[in-house]
Amino acid sequence: MALLLALFALGKGKSVIVVVACALLLGAGMMSLRQMSVQNSVLQKFMGGTATLNVQVSTDPVLTKPKVFGSTLAPASYSFLASAQSVRGDSGEFTLRIPIRVISQKRAVSLLLPGQTFTAKGALSRSKEARVGALFIIHGDVKVLTPPSRWARSLGAIRTHLRQLSGKGEGGALIPGMVLGDTSLQSSQFRDAMRRSGLTHLTAVSGANFAIISLFALWCMQWFFRKIRIRVIFTAVALSGFIALVRPSPSVLRAAAMASVVLFARAVGQRSDALPALGFAIAIVVIGDPWQARDPGFALSVLATAGLLLLAPRIVLWLSKFMPVKVAGAVSPPFAAVVMCAPILVALSGYIGPMTVIANVLVAPVVAPITVFGFIAALISPFVPQISSFILFFVRFLASWIASVAQWASAFPVLQITTGVIGFCFTLGAVIAIFFLVKGRKSFLIALFLLVITLTWIGRWPGNDWQVANCNVGQGDSMVINLGESGAIVIDAGPDSSLVDRCLSQLGIKHIPLLILTHFHADHVEGVAGIIHRRDVGQVWVSNNAEPVFESTHIRQVLGIRAHIVIADRGLSTTMKSNRGNISLKILWPDSAEHSFDLLPGDGSAINNSSLALLLNAPDFSLFVAGDLEPPAQQQIIDSVGKVDIYKVSHHGSKYQDVGFTERLAPTLSIISVGAGNSYGHPAPQTLALLARLRSTIYRTDISGAIAVTAHEHHFKVRTSTGAWWQKVRLG
């Protein structure tokens, strides 16, 4: 902000400094007042305990996907914002009005609509979400106090009918998101594809949606009113109705404010008047909800809107010199938005997709038709669902086009930079350099684009001729053995289906003749849905220990009745063909006998010690993988192993390792699959010291990201997803 002040001072004089200083004081003052009211509320007396709250619903309950915590899977729950109206507990009963975040596994809350009130008993704790005074986790029954209003029921019916009539597939799942911000039908794999392709802004209501609806309403008003001001008034009324339909959440109100700027600019026909309107909209949003100033989405909305107002017209003028004006007009909005938002996008994700602009250009012609006709279909869906279905039938084809572009663009490599302040500053410097260097020279931009594409392609992970890859799936395991011709052996699925699906897509895997699930802890198997997404799977080897039963039953359901599941015991072996020759696999553990090992601290030692231990021998390397196997079981198979080239270190490198067993393996390369900043202390210092003493080269996914190994006669080259294309480490 100090840099911004300096730039204003150099360019505009003291008056701008005064304006900016007043804005800073106003924003800081509003934030301080709101923060004090939240932090000093009476709810603080009940923190860490249980209480009974009377609550008014503010946003629709959203079903969150189950989350993996260590080896266990936390069930899905409903989450929504609400306002606590009274609280009753050991400290007494108090009346208040404080925003809270409500979490509940009760299905009854899914039927609640904004405006309804209910009472429930639960636990109160501090939330990381600054805008709320507490996190309220419901434990008891939910007693509804007030029915939904007729207005709320009508709006809820429109949302429900649109969701039901949109149809199946990724195109059908996209329609409610583009029209009403309802993303409940979208799979995690599809959301990831939209994010990597730079199209994620289409999957939820944004300023673009509001601008489209507003401009459509403004166009319709010309048939009824001549004066532009009257048209704008009626368009504002339509915009208010749209806000109510998509729910007036903070992000929606922010998007509406940004869209109002575009509408105002169109109404007055002067860009200079639109800039003060943008500033006014920003001020209104921050005053009404100061926490928006800390929300990356707010910054992205402001920058995207500023790009449309400031940068897009210049890009149109520049591009129209060597391409048709209509084509230039289609290219300029996404290009302007991407350029303006690039520094923050890189700061958040650590990468930027060179195909983002192309993907946005390809889908731009269908965005407005989907939004407008989808909105019309939504409005009439409760009354004439047949006509709504007819409209959505054609809209679905357009939405499927966007889904196809997203899948196509997401398969391209991205330009890895880094997250945080460094990534922001690097990208901001690059954007500024472009503006200063271009000066009307189209050849420079073309050369820059080709350079980015070339570096992205050269630096892509895993590179050519890889044989072993360890996916970066966070605190979990997933390893891939390349068989060639888009086939692979996959060992474990990790905790997140979207992460393992992305990894397999980067590796180009379409066929999995053998899937090995070492044991049924969630951090090893919960990502199975991502493995089978658009891929065929042959045999599935699993441990003879089906505990935890909930997880093993769930995984069998995901795999389906067609899956050929084999319970693997000690001695099971097979040979598979690869593009480098035959690969032999042998199961060393567990056996069919009953064992009573001493339990080690931590979760599920009995399950850990029933992990499949696999020895793999290929023409150019040997590999040992054993899930979360611990010392008691490691000692049982110590005589069955010898030196190996690659060791996927058991149990994420925990301290529970048998020293003699690790010394027997004496691996050249040790791979530790572990999540950054995990709460388990993985990998343990003593395990790292042991591997270092054995002169084993260690790679960790929390530091290096995904890891790819190329082997040739027991000599190895290693490439990581966070490294550069020239950083290939040679071992052996």
C-alpha positions in Angstrom: 0.0 0.0 0.0 2.9 2.3 0.7 4.2 1.7 -2.8 0.7 2.5 -4.2 0.7 5.8 -2.2 4.1 6.7 -3.7 3.0 6.0 -7.2 -0.1 8.2 -6.7 2.1 11.0 -5.2 4.4 11.0 -8.2 1.6 10.9 -10.7 -1.3 13.0 -9.3 -0.1 15.2 -6.5 -1.1 15.8 -2.9 -4.9 15.6 -3.5 -4.6 11.9 -4.3 -2.6 11.3 -1.2 -5.3 12.8 0.9 -8.0 10.7 -0.8 -6.0 7.5 -0.4 -5.1 8.3 3.2 -8.8 9.0 4.0 -9.7 5.7 2.4 -7.1 3.8 4.5 -8.3 5.4 7.7 -11.9 4.6 6.9 -11.2 1.0 6.0 -9.0 0.5 9.0 -11.5 2.1 11.3 -14.4 0.0 10.0 -12.3 -3.2 10.3 -11.2 -2.4 13.8 -14.8 -1.7 15.0 -16.1 -4.9 13.5 -13.2 -6.9 14.8 -13.7 -5.5 18.3 -17.5 -6.3 18.3 -16.8 -9.9 17.2 -13.9 -10.6 19.6 -15.5 -9.0 22.6 -19.0 -10.6 22.2 -20.6 -12.5 25.0 -19.9 -15.7 23.0 -16.3 -15.5 24.3 -17.6 -16.7 27.7 -18.7 -20.0 26.2 -15.7 -20.8 24.2 -14.4 -24.4 24.6 -17.7 -25.5 26.1 -21.3 -26.4 25.1 -24.2 -24.0 24.9 -27.7 -23.8 23.4 -28.1 -21.2 20.7 -31.0 -19.6 18.9 -29.8 -19.1 15.3 -31.0 -17.4 12.2 -29.8 -18.9 8.9 -27.9 -16.4 6.6 -26.7 -18.7 3.8 -27.8 -22.0 2.3 -26.3 -25.1 4.0 -23.6 -26.6 1.8 -22.6 -30.2 2.0 -18.8 -30.3 2.4 -16.9 -33.4 1.1 -15.5 -35.8 3.7 -12.0 -34.9 4.8 -9.1 -37.2 5.6 -7.4 -36.5 9.0 -4.4 -38.8 9.2 -5.7 -42.4 8.7 -9.3 -41.6 9.3 -12.1 -40.1 7.2 -14.2 -37.5 8.8 -17.8 -37.7 7.6 -19.3 -35.1 5.3 -21.1 -32.2 7.1 -23.2 -29.2 6.3 -21.7 -25.7 6.7 -23.4 -22.3 6.6 -23.2 -18.8 7.9 -25.8 -17.7 10.5 -26.5 -15.1 13.1 -26.6 -16.1 16.8 -29.6 -14.3 18.4 -29.3 -15.8 21.9 -27.1 -18.1 23.8 -27.9 -20.2 26.9 -25.4 -22.1 29.0 -23.7 -22.4 32.4 -22.9 -18.6 32.4 -26.6 -17.7 31.9 -28.7 -16.6 29.0 -27.8 -13.6 26.8 -29.4 -11.9 23.8 -27.0 -10.9 21.0 -26.6 -10.7 17.3 -23.2 -12.1 16.2 -22.3 -13.8 12.9 -21.2 -17.5 13.4 -20.2 -20.4 11.2 -22.4 -23.5 11.8 -21.3 -27.1 11.2 -23.6 -30.0 11.5 -23.9 -33.6 10.3 -27.6 -33.6 10.8 -29.4 -33.9 7.5 -32.2 -31.8 8.9 -30.1 -28.6 8.5 -29.9 -29.2 4.7 -33.6 -28.3 4.5 -33.1 -24.9 6.2 -33.5 -21.8 4.1 -32.1 -18.3 4.7 -34.2 -16.3 7.2 -35.4 -19.4 9.2 -34.5 -19.6 12.9 -33.8 -22.8 14.9 -32.4 -23.8 18.3 -29.7 -26.4 18.9 -27.1 -27.5 21.4 -23.5 -27.8 20.5 -19.9 -26.9 21.0 -18.5 -23.3 20.6 -14.9 -22.7 19.6 -12.8 -20.0 18.0 -12.8 -19.9 14.2 -10.0 -19.0 11.8 -12.6 -17.2 9.8 -12.2 -13.6 10.9 -15.7 -12.5 9.9 -17.5 -14.8 12.4 -17.5 -14.7 16.2 -17.4 -18.4 16.7 -17.6 -21.9 15.2 -20.7 -23.7 16.4 -20.7 -27.5 15.9 -24.1 -28.9 16.5 -24.2 -32.1 18.6 -27.9 -32.5 19.5 -31.1 -32.3 17.6 -32.1 -29.2 15.6 -35.5 -27.7 16.5 -36.9 -25.4 13.8 -38.5 -22.3 15.4 -39.9 -20.5 12.3 -41.0 -21.8 8.9 -39.5 -20.3 5.7 -41.2 -17.3 4.2 -43.1 -17.7 1.0 -40.4 -15.6 -0.7 -37.7 -18.0 0.6 -39.7 -21.1 -0.5 -40.2 -19.7 -4.0 -36.5 -18.9 -4.4 -35.5 -22.3 -3.0 -37.9 -24.0 -5.4 -36.3 -22.3 -8.4 -32.8 -23.4 -7.3 -34.0 -27.0 -6.6 -35.8 -27.3 -9.9 -32.9 -26.0 -11.9 -30.6 -28.5 -10.2 -33.0 -31.3 -11.0 -33.6 -30.4 -14.6 -30.0 -29.5 -15.6 -29.2 -33.2 -16.4 -26.2 -35.4 -15.8 -22.6 -35.1 -16.9 -20.1 -32.3 -16.4 -22.2 -30.0 -18.7 -25.3 -30.5 -16.6 -23.3 -30.0 -13.4 -21.9 -26.7 -14.7 -25.3 -25.1 -15.5 -26.5 -24.4 -11.9 -23.0 -23.0 -11.0 -23.0 -20.6 -13.9 -26.5 -19.5 -13.4 -27.1 -19.5 -9.7 -23.8 -20.3 -8.1 -24.9 -23.8 -7.1 -21.8 -26.1 -7.4 -23.2 -29.1 -5.5 -23.4 -31.3 -8.6 -19.7 -30.8 -9.6 -17.2 -33.5 -8.9 -13.8 -32.6 -7.3 -12.1 -33.7 -10.5 -14.1 -31.3 -12.6 -13.5 -28.5 -10.2 -9.8 -29.1 -10.4 -9.9 -29.1 -14.2 -11.8 -25.8 -14.2 -9.2 -24.3 -11.8 -6.1 -25.5 -13.8 -7.6 -24.3 -17.1 -8.4 -20.8 -15.6 -12.2 -21.2 -16.0 -13.1 -21.6 -12.3 -14.6 -18.1 -12.3 -17.4 -19.6 -14.4 -18.4 -22.2 -11.9 -19.8 -19.7 -9.4 -21.7 -16.5 -9.6 -19.3 -13.7 -10.3 -19.3 -10.1 -11.5 -19.4 -11.4 -15.1 -22.7 -13.2 -14.4 -24.2 -10.1 -12.9 -22.9 -8.0 -15.8 -24.5 -10.4 -18.3 -27.9 -10.4 -16.5 -27.8 -6.6 -16.0 -27.0 -5.9 -19.7 -29.6 -8.4 -20.8 -32.2 -6.7 -18.6 -31.0 -3.3 -19.8 -31.4 -4.4 -23.4 -34.9 -5.7 -22.7 -35.9 -2.4 -21.1 -35.3 -0.5 -24.4 -38.6 -2.0 -25.7 -40.5 -0.4 -22.8 -38.7 2.8 -21.9 -36.8 5.4 -23.9 -34.9 7.2 -21.2 -31.7 5.4 -20.2 -32.1 6.4 -16.5 -35.5 4.7 -16.3 -34.0 1.6 -18.0 -31.1 1.6 -15.4 -33.6 1.8 -12.5 -35.6 -1.1 -13.7 -32.4 -3.0 -14.5 -31.3 -2.4 -10.9 -34.6 -3.9 -9.7 -33.9 -7.0 -11.8 -30.4 -7.1 -10.4 -31.8 -7.0 -6.9 -34.1 -10.0 -7.7 -31.1 -11.9 -9.1 -29.1 -11.2 -5.9 -32.0 -12.7 -3.8 -32.1 -15.7 -6.1 -28.4 -16.5 -5.9 -28.3 -15.6 -2.2 -26.9 -12.3 -0.8 -23.7 -13.9 0.5 -20.6 -11.6 0.9 -19.1 -12.9 -2.4 -22.4 -12.3 -4.3 -22.7 -8.8 -2.9 -19.2 -8.1 -4.0 -19.9 -9.4 -7.5 -23.0 -7.4 -7.7 -21.1 -4.2 -6.7 -18.5 -4.8 -9.4 -21.2 -5.6 -12.0 -23.0 -2.3 -11.1 -19.9 -0.5 -12.1 -20.0 -2.1 -15.6 -23.7 -1.3 -15.9 -23.1 2.3 -14.9 -20.3 2.6 -17.4 -22.5 1.3 -20.1 -25.3 3.6 -19.1 -23.2 6.8 -19.1 -21.0 5.7 -22.0 -17.9 7.3 -20.4 -15.0 5.3 -19.0 -13.8 8.2 -16.9 -17.1 8.2 -15.0 -16.8 4.4 -14.5 -13.5 4.7 -12.5 -15.0 6.8 -9.7 -18.0 4.4 -9.7 -15.5 1.5 -9.2 -14.0 3.3 -6.3 -17.4 4.0 -4.8 -18.4 0.3 -5.2 -15.2 -0.8 -3.4 -15.8 1.6 -0.6 -19.4 0.4 -0.1 -18.4 -3.2 -0.1 -15.6 -2.6 2.4 -17.7 -0.5 4.7 -20.6 -3.0 4.6 -18.2 -6.0 5.1 -14.7 -5.0 6.1 -13.4 -8.5 5.9 -13.7 -8.4 2.1 -10.6 -6.4 2.1 -8.7 -9.5 3.4 -10.4 -11.8 0.9 -8.3 -12.7 -2.2 -11.6 -13.0 -4.1 -12.3 -9.3 -3.5 -9.0 -8.3 -4.9 -9.5 -10.6 -7.9 -13.0 -9.1 -8.5 -11.7 -5.5 -8.3 -8.7 -6.2 -10.6 -10.8 -8.1 -13.1 -13.3 -5.2 -13.3 -10.5 -2.7 -13.5 -9.0 -4.7 -16.4 -12.3 -4.6 -18.3 -12.6 -0.9 -17.8 -8.9 0.2 -18.3 -7.0 -2.5 -20.1 -9.5 -4.2 -22.4 -10.3 -1.2 -24.6 -6.5 -0.6 -25.2 -6.1 -4.3 -26.1 -8.9 -4.1 -28.6 -7.4 -1.1 -30.3 -4.0 -2.8 -30.4 -5.2 -6.2 -31.6 -7.6 -4.7 -34.2 -4.5 -3.5 -36.2 -3.9 -7.1 -37.3 -7.1 -9.0 -36.7 -10.9 -8.4 -37.1 -12.5 -6.1 -34.5 -15.0 -8.8 -33.4 -12.1 -11.2 -32.7 -10.2 -8.6 -30.9 -13.2 -7.8 -28.8 -13.6 -11.5 -27.8 -9.9 -11.9 -26.9 -9.5 -8.6 -25.0 -11.7 -9.3 -21.9 -10.2 -12.6 -20.8 -6.7 -11.4 -21.6 -7.2 -8.2 -19.6 -8.6 -10.1 -16.7 -5.8 -12.6 -16.7 -3.0 -10.0 -16.9 -4.5 -7.9 -14.1 -5.2 -10.9 -11.8 -2.0 -12.8 -12.6 0.1 -11.6 -9.6 -2.6 -12.6 -7.0 -3.3 -15.9 -8.9 0.3 -16.8 -8.7 0.6 -15.8 -5.1 -2.3 -18.2 -4.2 -1.5 -21.2 -6.5 2.2 -20.9 -7.3 1.5 -21.4 -11.1 -0.1 -19.8 -14.1 -1.6 -21.7 -17.0 -0.4 -20.4 -20.4 -3.6 -21.9 -21.9 -5.8 -19.8 -19.6 -6.3 -17.0 -22.2 -7.0 -19.5 -25.0 -9.4 -21.4 -22.9 -11.3 -18.3 -22.0 -11.4 -17.1 -25.6 -12.8 -20.5 -26.7 -15.6 -20.5 -24.2 -16.4 -16.8 -24.3 -19.1 -17.0 -27.1 -21.2 -19.5 -25.0 -21.0 -17.9 -21.6 -23.7 -15.3 -22.2 -26.2 -17.7 -23.8 -25.8 -20.2 -21.0 -26.3 -17.5 -18.3 -29.2 -15.8 -20.0 -31.2 -18.8 -21.2 -30.3 -20.8 -18.0 -31.6 -17.9 -16.0 -34.9 -17.9 -18.0 -35.2 -21.6 -17.6 -34.6 -21.3 -13.8 -37.3 -18.7 -13.4 -40.0 -20.7 -15.2 -38.9 -24.2 -13.9 -41.4 -24.3 -11.0 -44.3 -23.4 -13.3 -43.6 -25.0 -16.7 -40.8 -27.6 -16.1 -41.4 -29.0 -19.6 -40.4 -25.8 -21.3 -37.5 -25.3 -18.9 -36.3 -28.8 -19.7 -36.5 -28.0 -23.4 -34.4 -24.9 -23.0 -31.9 -26.6 -20.8 -31.5 -29.5 -23.3 -29.8 -27.0 -25.7 -28.0 -25.1 -23.0 -26.4 -28.4 -21.9 -24.6 -28.7 -25.2 -23.1 -25.3 -24.7 -22.1 -26.2 -21.1 -20.6 -29.4 -22.3 -18.4 -27.4 -24.7 -17.0 -25.5 -21.7 -16.4 -28.7 -19.8 -14.6 -30.2 -22.8 -12.4 -27.1 -23.1 -11.6 -27.3 -19.4 -10.5 -30.9 -19.6 -8.4 -30.2 -22.7 -6.7 -27.1 -21.3 -6.1 -28.6 -17.8 -4.0 -31.4 -19.4 -1.4 -28.9 -20.6 1.6 -28.1 -18.3 1.5 -25.0 -16.2 4.3 -22.5 -15.6 5.4 -23.2 -12.0 6.6 -20.1 -10.1 6.1 -20.0 -6.4 3.4 -18.9 -3.9 3.3 -16.0 -1.5 5.0 -12.6 -1.7 7.8 -13.8 -3.9 5.4 -15.2 -6.6 3.3 -12.0 -6.4 6.3 -9.7 -6.8 7.9 -11.7 -9.6 4.6 -11.8 -11.6 3.9 -8.1 -10.9 7.3 -7.2 -12.2 6.7 -9.3 -15.3 3.4 -7.6 -16.0 4.9 -4.1 -15.5 7.8 -5.0 -17.8 5.4 -6.2 -20.5 3.6 -2.8 -20.4 6.8 -0.9 -20.7 8.4 -3.0 -23.3 5.5 -3.6 -25.7 4.9 -0.1 -26.9 2.8 -1.3 -29.7 5.1 -4.1 -30.9 3.1 -7.1 -31.6 6.2 -9.2 -32.2 7.3 -8.8 -28.6 4.0 -10.3 -27.2 4.1 -13.1 -29.7 7.7 -13.9 -28.8 6.9 -13.7 -25.1 3.9 -16.1 -25.5 6.0 -18.6 -27.4 8.7 -18.4 -24.8 6.3 -19.1 -21.9 4.8 -22.0 -23.9 8.3 -23.4 -24.6 9.5 -23.1 -21.0 6.3 -24.7 -19.8 6.6 -27.6 -22.2 10.3 -28.2 -21.5 9.8 -27.9 -17.8 6.8 -30.1 -17.6 6.7 -32.9 -15.0 7.4 -35.8 -15.2 9.4 -35.3 -18.5 10.2 -38.1 -20.9 11.1 -41.7 -20.2 10.1 -41.8 -16.5 9.7 -45.2 -14.9 8.7 -44.6 -11.3 6.7 -41.6 -10.1 5.5 -40.7 -6.6 2.5 -38.4 -6.7 2.2 -35.4 -4.4 -1.1 -36.2 -2.6 -0.4 -34.5 0.7 -0.3 -36.6 3.8 -0.8 -39.9 2.0 0.7 -42.4 -0.5 0.4 -42.9 -4.2 3.1 -44.4 -6.4 3.0 -45.2 -10.1 5.1 -47.7 -12.1 5.2 -47.0 -15.8 4.4 -49.9 -18.1 4.4 -47.8 -21.3 1.6 -47.1 -23.8 -0.3 -45.1 -21.2 -0.4 -48.1 -18.8 0.8 -48.3 -15.2 0.8 -50.1 -12.0 -0.6 -47.9 -9.2 0.2 -48.5 -5.6 -2.2 -46.7 -3.2 -4.6 -43.8 -4.0 -3.8 -41.1 -1.5 -6.5 -39.2 0.5 -7.8 -36.9 -2.3 -9.3 -38.1 -5.6 -8.7 -34.8 -7.4 -4.9 -34.8 -6.5 -4.3 -38.4 -7.7 -6.4 -37.9 -10.8 -4.4 -34.8 -11.7 -1.2 -36.7 -11.1 -2.2 -39.6 -13.3 -3.3 -37.2 -16.0 0.1 -35.5 -15.9 1.7 -38.9 -16.2 -0.6 -39.7 -19.2 -2.0 -42.9 -17.6 -5.2 -44.2 -19.1 -4.9 -48.0 -18.3 -4.2 -49.6 -14.9 -3.8 -53.3 -15.3 -3.0 -53.6 -11.5 -4.1 -51.4 -8.6 -2.5 -52.2 -5.3 -4.1 -50.9 -2.1 -1.7 -51.6 0.7 -4.3 -51.2 3.5 -7.6 -49.5 4.1 -6.5 -46.3 6.0 -8.1 -43.3 4.4 -4.8 -41.6 3.5 -4.0 -44.5 1.3 -7.3 -45.4 -0.4 -9.8 -42.5 -0.3 -8.6 -41.2 -3.6 -9.7 -44.3 -5.5 -12.5 -42.4 -7.2 -9.8 -40.2 -8.9 -7.9 -43.3 -10.1 -10.9 -44.9 -11.9 -12.0 -41.5 -13.3 -12.0 -42.1 -17.1 -9.5 -45.0 -16.7 -9.9 -48.7 -16.9 -8.6 -50.8 -14.0 -7.8 -54.6 -14.1 -7.0 -56.4 -10.9 -7.1 -54.8 -7.5 -4.9 -56.3 -4.8 -5.9 -55.6 -1.2 -4.8 -56.6 2.2 -6.4 -59.5 4.1 -7.3 -57.1 6.9 -10.6 -55.3 6.0 -10.3 -52.9 9.0 -11.6 -50.3 9.2 -14.7 -51.9 7.8 -16.4 -48.6 7.0 -13.5 -47.6 4.7 -13.1 -51.0 3.0 -16.8 -51.2 2.3 -16.8 -47.7 0.9 -13.9 -48.5 -1.4 -15.5 -51.7 -2.7 -18.6 -49.6 -3.5 -16.5 -47.0 -5.3 -14.7 -49.7 -7.4 -18.1 -51.3 -8.3 -19.1 -54.9 -8.9 -17.0 -55.2 -12.0 -13.7 -54.7 -10.1 -11.6 -57.9 -9.9 -10.5 -57.7 -6.3 -7.9 -60.1 -5.1 -7.0 -60.6 -1.4 -3.2 -60.7 -1.5 -1.2 -62.9 0.9 2.4 -63.6 1.2 3.8 -65.5 -1.8 1.4 -64.0 -4.4 3.4 -63.0 -7.4 3.0 -61.9 -11.0 4.9 -60.7 -14.0 3.8 -57.8 -16.2 5.2 -56.5 -19.5 6.5 -53.0 -19.8 8.2 -51.0 -22.6 11.5 -51.8 -20.9 11.0 -55.5 -20.4 9.2 -57.7 -17.8 8.5 -56.5 -14.3 8.1 -59.1 -11.5 6.1 -58.3 -8.4 6.0 -60.4 -5.2 4.0 -60.0 -2.0 6.2 -60.5 1.0 3.6 -59.6 3.7 1.1 -60.2 5.3 0.8 -64.0 5.7 -2.4 -65.8 6.6 -1.4 -66.6 10.2 -2.8 -64.6 13.2 -0.4 -62.3 14.9 -0.6 -60.3 18.1 2.0 -57.5 17.8 2.6 -55.0 20.5 0.7 -51.9 19.8 2.8 -48.8 19.1 1.6 -45.3 19.9 -0.4 -43.7 17.2 -3.4 -44.8 15.2 -4.0 -48.3 14.0 -0.8 -50.2 14.4 -2.6 -53.5 13.8 -3.9 -52.2 10.5 -0.5 -50.7 9.7 1.2 -54.0 10.2 -1.2 -55.7 7.8 0.0 -53.5 5.0 0.9 -55.2 1.8 4.7 -55.4 1.4 5.7 -55.5 -2.2 9.1 -56.2 -3.8 9.3 -55.2 -7.5 12.1 -56.0 -9.9 12.5 -54.4 -13.3 15.3 -54.6 -15.8 16.7 -51.2 -14.6 15.7 -51.0 -11.0 14.4 -52.7 -7.9 11.7 -51.2 -5.6 10.3 -52.0 -2.2 7.0 -50.6 -1.0 5.2 -51.5 2.2 2.4 -49.0 3.0 2.6 -48.1 6.7 4.5 -51.3 7.9 6.0 -50.9 11.3 9.0 -52.7 13.1 7.1 -55.8 14.4 6.1 -56.8 10.8 9.3 -55.5 9.3 11.2 -58.0 11.5 9.0 -60.8 10.1 10.2 -60.3 6.6 13.8 -59.1 7.2 15.2 -62.3 5.8 13.1 -61.9 2.6 14.6 -58.7 1.5 18.0 -57.4 0.3 19.5 -54.3 -1.1 17.1 -52.3 -3.3 17.5 -49.3 -5.6 14.4 -47.4 -4.5 12.6 -47.6 -1.2 9.3 -45.9 -0.7 9.8 -45.3 3.0 7.1 -46.9 5.2 4.6 -44.9 7.2 5.6 -41.5 5.7 9.0 -41.7 7.3 7.7 -42.0 10.9 10.1 -42.9 13.7 8.7 -46.4 13.8 11.3 -48.1 11.6 13.3 -51.2 12.3 17.0 -50.2 12.0 18.2 -53.7 10.9 15.4 -53.9 8.3 16.3 -50.5 6.8 20.0 -51.4 6.8 19.2 -54.6 4.9 17.4 -52.6 2.2 20.3 -50.0 2.0 18.4 -48.0 -0.7 20.2 -45.8 -3.2 17.1 -43.6 -3.4 14.6 -43.1 -0.6 11.2 -41.5 -1.4 9.1 -40.2 1.5 5.5 -39.4 0.7 4.4 -36.8 3.3 2.2 -33.7 3.6 3.7 -30.3 4.3 3.3 -29.1 7.9 1.6 -32.3 9.1 0.9 -32.7 12.8 2.6 -36.1 13.1 6.1 -34.9 12.8 6.7 -36.9 9.7 9.3 -37.6 8.6 11.0 -38.2 11.9 14.6 -36.8 12.4 15.9 -40.2 13.4 14.6 -41.8 10.2 16.2 -39.1 8.1 19.4 -39.6 10.1 19.3 -43.4 9.5 18.8 -43.0 5.7 21.6 -40.4 5.6 24.0 -42.7 7.4 23.2 -45.3 4.8 24.1 -42.7 2.1 20.7 -42.9 0.6 19.5 -39.9 -1.4 16.3 -38.7 0.1 13.4 -37.0 -1.7 10.3 -35.8 0.1 7.0 -34.7 -1.4 6.5 -32.0 1.1 9.6 -30.3 -0.2 10.1 -31.5 -3.8 6.5 -32.1 -4.8 5.8 -35.0 -7.1 8.9 -37.1 -7.9 9.7 -38.9 -11.2 12.6 -41.3 -11.6 14.2 -42.4 -14.8 16.4 -45.5 -14.5 19.0 -47.0 -16.8 21.1 -49.9 -15.6 20.5 -49.0 -12.0 21.6 -45.4 -12.5 18.9 -42.8 -11.9 17.8 -39.3 -12.9 15.3 -37.6 -10.7 12.9 -34.7 -11.7 10.6 -33.0 -9.2 7.4 -31.0 -9.9 8.8 -28.0 -8.0 12.2 -28.1 -9.7 13.2 -26.6 -13.0 13.8 -28.5 -16.2 17.5 -28.3 -15.9 17.6 -29.7 -12.3 17.9 -33.4 -13.0 19.7 -35.2 -10.2 21.8 -38.2 -11.3 22.3 -41.0 -8.8 24.2 -44.2 -8.9 
